[in-house]
Amino acid sequence: MTAEIRWGVVGPGRIAENLVKDFAVVDGARAVAVASRSIDRAQAFAGRHGIDRAYGSYAEILADPDVDVLYVATPHPQHHDIALAALRAGKALLVEKAFTATTAGAEEVVAVARQTGVFVMEAMWTRFQPAVVELRELVAGGAIGEVRSVQADLGVAREYDPADRLFDLALGGGALLDLGVYVASFAQMLLGTPERVVAAGSLFPSGADAEASLLFDYGDGRTATLMTSLRNALPGQARVFGTTGWIDVLPRFHHPTTIVLHRAGAEPETITRETIGAGYAHELIEVTECVRAGRTESAVMPLADTLAVQSLLGQAAEQLGVRHAEDPAALPGDGAPPRE
Ligand SMILES: NC(=O)c1ccc[n+]([C@@H]2O[C@H](COP(=O)([O-])OP(=O)(O)OC[C@H]3O[C@@H](n4cnc5c(N)ncnc54)[C@H](OP(=O)(O)O)[C@@H]3O)[C@@H](O)[C@H]2O)c1
């Protein structure tokens, strides 16, 4: 392993376009290669971002010996196949949220990561935002007593378009996997994994979930009440309630800069923590440092938490009647025909 950690980008779509700019503010890491299903898109992306090597198939970047870590930014059902092949090729991974489309898919990726001893982490960037790190430190220091409840919402108004990945089940469509993953992961970070989840919501004609309210029941009075929607905008607010106060996480809570601490008998305290770059740099730093140190997972975004969240989302989807599946042909160039 060289001192510089060399990254490859798989699936140069909207999020990859934004995230890759944050390499400029990460020491000791560089994006050196990009792979698309189309060589034209790969070359255009490489040209825009000063990336050395462009590949017209995902299989080619897996075979590049001068790439240490892959950032997988394909739609959710197209993570599993690519992740399995990458782990077997010895490539460390940062996999976009939601980690996979199904609980079984996530379990398989984690099992192969553990067998091969190769690093993998879900790109849940919220956990690395400096304001969220501060929130965790306040809670751990007892600033609001014992955490009893979490509220969070995240929603956007999107016009229904069955061809858009947000609504197409073959591309992991629906509010739960795209936005619900943030509210579920936030609650799981603070309260742990609940005994049961209760979901109510509605579906689009495609069968993808349009909106959902979730109750996490911890069996001892602790709860999380969560909302997500692709039908209507929601403020993106979160609140963490403890026995001696609460903390507001100001919108949008999944990449916040400001939290407000409310303690019984004290004036509210506003705490601001700016992000580095557009906020993706923090997870890039974490993965870069973990890979350099030879770790197999992140202590901030552990695989057990990713599996727990994926299972909660899966249970909610099942209650709503949403049927997700992994795409077994997500790795064109690996014997399967390319999909455009
Ligand atoms: N962290 C965040 O803030 C954030 C924000 C948005 C999205 N995300 C996550 O990032 C992932 C991608 O989201 P996105 O909005 O960037 O999606 P997108 O714009 O549709 O890009 C996804 C890319 O994946 C590739 N791809 C591979 N198989 C595909 C298939 N069967 N259909 C369509 N595209 C396919 C395509 O690139 P090529 O064909 O060129 O290879 C496409 O450009 C999702 O898991 C999403 O949840 C994260």
The ligand as an SDF file (V2000), in Angstrom:
LIG
                    3D

 48 52  0  0  0  0  0  0  0  0999 V2000
  -24.7820   10.7850    0.2940 N   0  0  0  0  0  0  0  0  0  0  0  0
  -25.6120   11.5360   -0.3890 C   0  0  0  0  0  0  0  0  0  0  0  0
  -25.7930   12.7050   -0.1120 O   0  0  0  0  0  0  0  0  0  0  0  0
  -26.3360   10.9380   -1.5580 C   0  0  0  0  0  0  0  0  0  0  0  0
  -27.0620   11.7800   -2.3980 C   0  0  0  0  0  0  0  0  0  0  0  0
  -27.6770   11.2320   -3.5200 C   0  0  0  0  0  0  0  0  0  0  0  0
  -27.5860    9.8670   -3.7490 C   0  0  0  0  0  0  0  0  0  0  0  0
  -26.8990    9.0630   -2.8960 N   0  0  0  0  0  0  0  0  0  0  0  0
  -26.8220    7.6110   -3.1490 C   0  0  0  0  0  0  0  0  0  0  0  0
  -25.9420    7.3810   -4.2470 O   0  0  0  0  0  0  0  0  0  0  0  0
  -26.4290    6.3430   -5.0860 C   0  0  0  0  0  0  0  0  0  0  0  0
  -26.6000    6.9000   -6.5030 C   0  0  0  0  0  0  0  0  0  0  0  0
  -27.5030    7.9850   -6.4920 O   0  0  0  0  0  0  0  0  0  0  0  0
  -27.4730    9.1270   -7.6350 P   0  0  0  0  0  0  0  0  0  0  0  0
  -28.5300   10.0860   -7.2590 O   0  0  0  0  0  0  0  0  0  0  0  0
  -26.1000    9.6040   -7.8590 O   0  0  0  0  0  0  0  0  0  0  0  0
  -27.9760    8.2690   -8.8810 O   0  0  0  0  0  0  0  0  0  0  0  0
  -27.6980    8.5380  -10.4280 P   0  0  0  0  0  0  0  0  0  0  0  0
  -27.4950    9.9930  -10.6910 O   0  0  0  0  0  0  0  0  0  0  0  0
  -28.7640    7.8150  -11.1500 O   0  0  0  0  0  0  0  0  0  0  0  0
  -26.2890    7.8390  -10.6800 O   0  0  0  0  0  0  0  0  0  0  0  0
  -26.1040    6.4740  -10.4930 C   0  0  0  0  0  0  0  0  0  0  0  0
  -25.0870    5.9810  -11.5080 C   0  0  0  0  0  0  0  0  0  0  0  0
  -24.9870    4.5740  -11.3430 O   0  0  0  0  0  0  0  0  0  0  0  0
  -24.6810    3.9700  -12.5980 C   0  0  0  0  0  0  0  0  0  0  0  0
  -25.5620    2.7990  -12.7730 N   0  0  0  0  0  0  0  0  0  0  0  0
  -25.1600    1.5120  -12.6660 C   0  0  0  0  0  0  0  0  0  0  0  0
  -26.1620    0.6710  -12.8880 N   0  0  0  0  0  0  0  0  0  0  0  0
  -27.2350    1.4250  -13.1560 C   0  0  0  0  0  0  0  0  0  0  0  0
  -28.5640    1.1100  -13.5270 C   0  0  0  0  0  0  0  0  0  0  0  0
  -28.9950   -0.1510  -13.6650 N   0  0  0  0  0  0  0  0  0  0  0  0
  -29.4010    2.1420  -13.7410 N   0  0  0  0  0  0  0  0  0  0  0  0
  -29.0000    3.4180  -13.6230 C   0  0  0  0  0  0  0  0  0  0  0  0
  -27.7420    3.7820  -13.3010 N   0  0  0  0  0  0  0  0  0  0  0  0
  -26.8580    2.7880  -13.0650 C   0  0  0  0  0  0  0  0  0  0  0  0
  -24.8670    5.0300  -13.6630 C   0  0  0  0  0  0  0  0  0  0  0  0
  -23.5840    5.4010  -14.1120 O   0  0  0  0  0  0  0  0  0  0  0  0
  -22.8980    4.7100  -15.4050 P   0  0  0  0  0  0  0  0  0  0  0  0
  -23.9700    4.0810  -16.2180 O   0  0  0  0  0  0  0  0  0  0  0  0
  -22.2260    5.8710  -16.0850 O   0  0  0  0  0  0  0  0  0  0  0  0
  -21.9210    3.7190  -14.8700 O   0  0  0  0  0  0  0  0  0  0  0  0
  -25.4930    6.2140  -12.9480 C   0  0  0  0  0  0  0  0  0  0  0  0
  -25.0120    7.4520  -13.4180 O   0  0  0  0  0  0  0  0  0  0  0  0
  -27.7200    5.8410   -4.4230 C   0  0  0  0  0  0  0  0  0  0  0  0
  -27.4300    4.7060   -3.6390 O   0  0  0  0  0  0  0  0  0  0  0  0
  -28.1420    7.0180   -3.5500 C   0  0  0  0  0  0  0  0  0  0  0  0
  -28.8710    6.6710   -2.3950 O   0  0  0  0  0  0  0  0  0  0  0  0
  -26.2630    9.5840   -1.8200 C   0  0  0  0  0  0  0  0  0  0  0  0
  1  2  1  0
  2  3  2  0
  2  4  1  0
  4  5  1  0
  4 48  2  0
  5  6  2  0
  6  7  1  0
  7  8  2  0
  8  9  1  0
  8 48  1  0
  9 10  1  0
  9 46  1  0
 10 11  1  0
 11 12  1  0
 11 44  1  0
 12 13  1  0
 13 14  1  0
 14 15  2  0
 14 16  1  0
 14 17  1  0
 17 18  1  0
 18 19  2  0
 18 20  1  0
 18 21  1  0
 21 22  1  0
 22 23  1  0
 23 24  1  0
 23 42  1  0
 24 25  1  0
 25 26  1  0
 25 36  1  0
 26 27  1  0
 26 35  1  0
 27 28  2  0
 28 29  1  0
 29 30  1  0
 29 35  2  0
 30 31  1  0
 30 32  2  0
 32 33  1  0
 33 34  2  0
 34 35  1  0
 36 37  1  0
 36 42  1  0
 37 38  1  0
 38 39  2  0
 38 40  1  0
 38 41  1  0
 42 43  1  0
 44 45  1  0
 44 46  1  0
 46 47  1  0
M  CHG  2   8   1  16  -1
M  END
$$$$
